[in-house]
Amino acid sequence: MASQLETLQFLQEQMSGAGLITYRKMFGEYTMYCEGKVIALVCDDQLFLKPTAAARAYLGDSLEEAPAYPGSKLYYLIPGDKWDDRDWLCGLIRATMPELPEPKPKKK
């Protein structure tokens, strides 16, 4: 089941306090970006955050790892009940951002 556009729009709004949030459809699902950095995948209306040490510390006991799609590496699965807490979600994204690689320059 593919993710619904409303899910992406909601997450984009909820995360907007962490920076410029964008998303792009890829392979039937979506990749989310903050300030151009890949931060998460949204697959089957579930949010899968890229794993970092800072995110692991932020999530603490609520940490759950799962593949975003069959055969993928493990991501941090962010439960839907956490999406409504905008401050918590933005804090998670801000904590994660410094450990993520800068976007690669686009080829001319």
TAQUIBEL-V600918 format. One record per residue. N is the residue number from 1. RES is the residue in one letter. SS is DSSP state (h for helix, s for strand, l for the rest). PSI is psi in degrees with one decimal (NA if undefined). NEAR is the number of other C-alpha atoms within 8 Angstrom. Layout:
n=N res=RES ss=SS psi=PSI near=NEAR
n=N res=RES ss=SS psi=PSI near=NEAR
This chain:
n=1 res=M ss=l psi=126.4 near=3
n=2 res=A ss=l psi=153.4 near=8
n=3 res=S ss=l psi=149.7 near=13
n=4 res=Q ss=l psi=144.9 near=7
n=5 res=L ss=h psi=-34.6 near=6
n=6 res=E ss=h psi=-35.2 near=6
n=7 res=T ss=h psi=-45.8 near=9
n=8 res=L ss=h psi=-42.6 near=11
n=9 res=Q ss=h psi=-40.0 near=8
n=10 res=F ss=h psi=-48.8 near=8
n=11 res=L ss=h psi=-40.4 near=9
n=12 res=Q ss=h psi=-45.1 near=11
n=13 res=E ss=h psi=-44.7 near=7
n=14 res=Q ss=h psi=-34.3 near=13
n=15 res=M ss=h psi=-6.1 near=13
n=16 res=S ss=h psi=-21.3 near=10
n=17 res=G ss=h psi=-10.4 near=7
n=18 res=A ss=h psi=-12.0 near=11
n=19 res=G ss=l psi=-171.3 near=8
n=20 res=L ss=l psi=113.0 near=9
n=21 res=I ss=s psi=126.0 near=12
n=22 res=T ss=s psi=168.0 near=9
n=23 res=Y ss=s psi=159.4 near=10
n=24 res=R ss=s psi=136.4 near=7
n=25 res=K ss=s psi=130.3 near=8
n=26 res=M ss=s psi=124.6 near=7
n=27 res=F ss=l psi=36.0 near=5
n=28 res=G ss=l psi=-8.6 near=6
n=29 res=E ss=s psi=-161.1 near=12
n=30 res=Y ss=s psi=148.0 near=13
n=31 res=T ss=s psi=135.0 near=13
n=32 res=M ss=s psi=144.0 near=13
n=33 res=Y ss=s psi=146.8 near=13
n=34 res=C ss=s psi=119.8 near=13
n=35 res=E ss=l psi=36.0 near=7
n=36 res=G ss=l psi=-10.1 near=9
n=37 res=K ss=s psi=138.2 near=11
n=38 res=V ss=s psi=122.2 near=11
n=39 res=I ss=s psi=-27.1 near=14
n=40 res=A ss=s psi=164.1 near=11
n=41 res=L ss=s psi=146.6 near=13
n=42 res=V ss=s psi=113.7 near=15
n=43 res=C ss=s psi=131.7 near=13
n=44 res=D ss=l psi=41.7 near=8
n=45 res=D ss=l psi=33.6 near=9
n=46 res=Q ss=s psi=145.0 near=11
n=47 res=L ss=s psi=120.7 near=12
n=48 res=F ss=s psi=108.6 near=14
n=49 res=L ss=s psi=141.1 near=11
n=50 res=K ss=l psi=135.3 near=10
n=51 res=P ss=l psi=132.9 near=9
n=52 res=T ss=l psi=161.7 near=9
n=53 res=A ss=h psi=-38.9 near=7
n=54 res=A ss=h psi=-40.9 near=9
n=55 res=A ss=h psi=-39.7 near=11
n=56 res=R ss=h psi=-44.9 near=10
n=57 res=A ss=h psi=-40.7 near=7
n=58 res=Y ss=h psi=-41.3 near=8
n=59 res=L ss=h psi=-31.1 near=9
n=60 res=G ss=h psi=-127.0 near=7
n=61 res=D ss=h psi=-19.5 near=4
n=62 res=S ss=h psi=8.4 near=5
n=63 res=L ss=l psi=126.1 near=9
n=64 res=E ss=l psi=130.8 near=7
n=65 res=E ss=s psi=142.4 near=8
n=66 res=A ss=s psi=153.5 near=9
n=67 res=P ss=s psi=141.4 near=10
n=68 res=A ss=l psi=-28.6 near=12
n=69 res=Y ss=l psi=161.6 near=6
n=70 res=P ss=l psi=125.9 near=5
n=71 res=G ss=l psi=-2.8 near=5
n=72 res=S ss=l psi=164.8 near=7
n=73 res=K ss=l psi=171.7 near=6
n=74 res=L ss=s psi=138.9 near=9
n=75 res=Y ss=s psi=168.7 near=12
n=76 res=Y ss=s psi=117.4 near=12
n=77 res=L ss=s psi=118.0 near=12
n=78 res=I ss=s psi=115.6 near=11
n=79 res=P ss=l psi=144.7 near=8
n=80 res=G ss=h psi=-28.6 near=8
n=81 res=D ss=h psi=-16.0 near=5
n=82 res=K ss=h psi=-17.4 near=9
n=83 res=W ss=l psi=-29.5 near=11
n=84 res=D ss=l psi=-19.3 near=7
n=85 res=D ss=l psi=88.7 near=8
n=86 res=R ss=h psi=-43.7 near=9
n=87 res=D ss=h psi=-42.7 near=7
n=88 res=W ss=h psi=-45.9 near=8
n=89 res=L ss=h psi=-43.1 near=12
n=90 res=C ss=h psi=-38.4 near=13
n=91 res=G ss=h psi=-39.9 near=9
n=92 res=L ss=h psi=-44.7 near=11
n=93 res=I ss=h psi=-44.5 near=11
n=94 res=R ss=h psi=-37.3 near=9
n=95 res=A ss=h psi=-35.3 near=10
n=96 res=T ss=h psi=-35.7 near=12
n=97 res=M ss=h psi=-45.6 near=10
n=98 res=P ss=l psi=-25.1 near=7
n=99 res=E ss=l psi=-6.2 near=8
n=100 res=L ss=l psi=145.5 near=10
n=101 res=P ss=l psi=150.6 near=6
n=102 res=E ss=l psi=149.5 near=6
n=103 res=P ss=l psi=145.3 near=7
n=104 res=K ss=l psi=142.5 near=4
n=105 res=P ss=l psi=142.8 near=4
n=106 res=K ss=l psi=141.4 near=4
n=107 res=K ss=l psi=143.0 near=3
n=108 res=K ss=l psi=NA near=2
